[in-house]
Each structure stands twice: as structure tokens, then as C-alpha cells.
């Protein structure tokens, strides 16, 4: 700014006013200063500006992966909504690695962003707090209920229960669950782990119909990806167990199941009904079109961004619950725990 002031023949204060479009300088002077700034390749130092204002105007979004349709859709929706709220989003992925999760929070999010929306996989809430140095955070579907941070959850139990109940009410008597192996039903509905909740929803729907699911009804997958699901469902068919429905952990798995059934000449939904979970756009274009539990991603984005921005505002005022100074905490009385809505979307893959 000293260089610009010298070249333009004005004071540093005038340069500052002109670059910030303050009305205290004339239009002619402001134009002259900006022309000199462009000629000298001046750009504002965001770090210095954030030190002065206390805000960078950016939030972090840290997901486990970005190459899956659901994750990319979520990232896009959060980024768009955040932009509508006047903030930028820096998006990172951890790939389920502790080292990545730690370094992203420590080196990127805590130093650049005003707060973070995080889908944790390895770090505890205490470790997250240590890495963020007191900055606000909102957790997406943490596996344990946080006592520190606000959280947004997907309705794993409710969605899986609805999906399974639909199949049982429409001609399926022997459905299987694709994605996780057998887990004892006791207490699973109370867990925050979305995957276990989906298992529990399947089990409860079966139990409510008087069916005690055999452990063989639960098919473990090495990875929740389409190629693994395709290969695994073919192996299940080749082993010979009889089933007439498949409830899938997510839509990515369901698309692989549809392809694997076709590979073995199994008609969908004539012989086997298939239903997914998430509501990704690709399900509309599969053959047959995929029935699924559709999550309200727009609502999820609003919940996460609005809650985080509220916490950032409170942290700037030094406010935490019950008048405390812990800015990363939620409303008075403790952190908020919000749940996203879901609905059944019935298409061609189910009867």
C-alpha cells in the first residue's frame, strides 16, 4: 500500500479508503488509485484482513470422501447455500485417514476458516477441539453423541425401517440387508452410528412382522462401492440362498446390486425387489429406476450452515451455553442435535 500511495501521489489512508470504496475520496482519486493497484499487481492480504476483522468469510467442509455421488451432492449443496449466506466454502476430504483428518483441521481449517462442518471418522470430539483451537464446528452424523459440538444426523433407523417395511408389505418375505454384517438388535436404535442405525431399522421392521432375521440375511461388504456390491450379490446368488428383496445401505451399493442381479439373469422387481438409501440422482436413470429412501439434502445444508454461522457469531461475542466462554458450543443448555427428514421414493426396482 505504501508503493501504491507513492506511485499515485496520495497518502496510505487514501489508498485504503479507495480500495475499500469509501465515499470519503473522490471518484477520480479512487479510479487513479485502483489503476495503480492493478498496474502493481496488488491484491489484498486475506490473512492480514482476517486478523484485523477477526473473520475470513470462509468456512470449511471436511468429508470422508468426495468421489461418491452422495458426498459430491452434499458438498455442492452446502457450498451453494453457504454462498447464498455470504460465505465461501473450502472443501477437503480425509479418505478415512486419521493423519489427513488431523492435518486438515490443524493446518487448513483452523488457520483459514471461521468454522468447520465436519464428518468425523477417526478423531474424538476432544481431539477435534484440540485441533480447531476453539473455533466453532458442526458435526455430520458422528458415530457418538457429541457433548461439545452441534450435530446434524441422517435418519438411519427411520429410513431403513420404512424401506424394509415397504418391501415386506409388497410381496417380499425373505429380504436381505446389503452392506453390514449381523449386529445384535439390542440398543442399536440408541446409537448415533448411521450404519448401525440402518441395520437396526431393518431388524426392527422384520421383528414387527414376526420375522426373526437369520445372521445370513446380513451381507458384509469390504467397501460400500458399486463394484464390490455387484461382485458380492453374484456370490450370494451362486451360493444358493433364497431371497426376494434387498435393502441396501446406500444407493451406490444398490446400483451395484441391480447390475449383479442382471448379470445372473434375476428379474427386478419380478423376482427380487431392490431399494437403496440416500436419493442420489443416478438412481433415477438406472434400469430399472431405483427405489430409495431420499434424504432432504437441502435441509441438511441449511441446518449445518445456519447452525455453524450462528455459532461463529456467538463465538465472536465470546458467548457459549449458559453464558460461558466456550464459543464452539451450541445453544444455551448444550449443543443442538438435529435430524434430517427423509421420504420413500418408489420407482421401478420394487413391486
Secondary structure, DSSP 8 states (H G I E B T S, - for coil): -HHHHHHHTS-HHHHHHHHTT-TTS-HHHHHHHHHHHHHTT----HHHHHHHHS--SEEEEEES-SSSHHHHHHHHHHHHHHHHTT-EEEEEE-TT-HHHHHHIIIIIIHHH-SEEEE--SS--HHHHHHHHTT-EEEEES-SS--SSSEEEE--HHHHHHHHHHHHHHTT-SSEEEEES-----TTGGG---HHHHHHHHHHHHHHHTT----GGGEEE-SSSSHHHHHHHHHHHHHHT---SEEEESSHHHHHHHHHHHHHTT--TTTT-EEEEEE--THHHHSSS--EEEEE-HHHHHHHHHHHHHHHHHHHHTT--GGG-S-TTS-STTS--EEE--EEEE--TT--
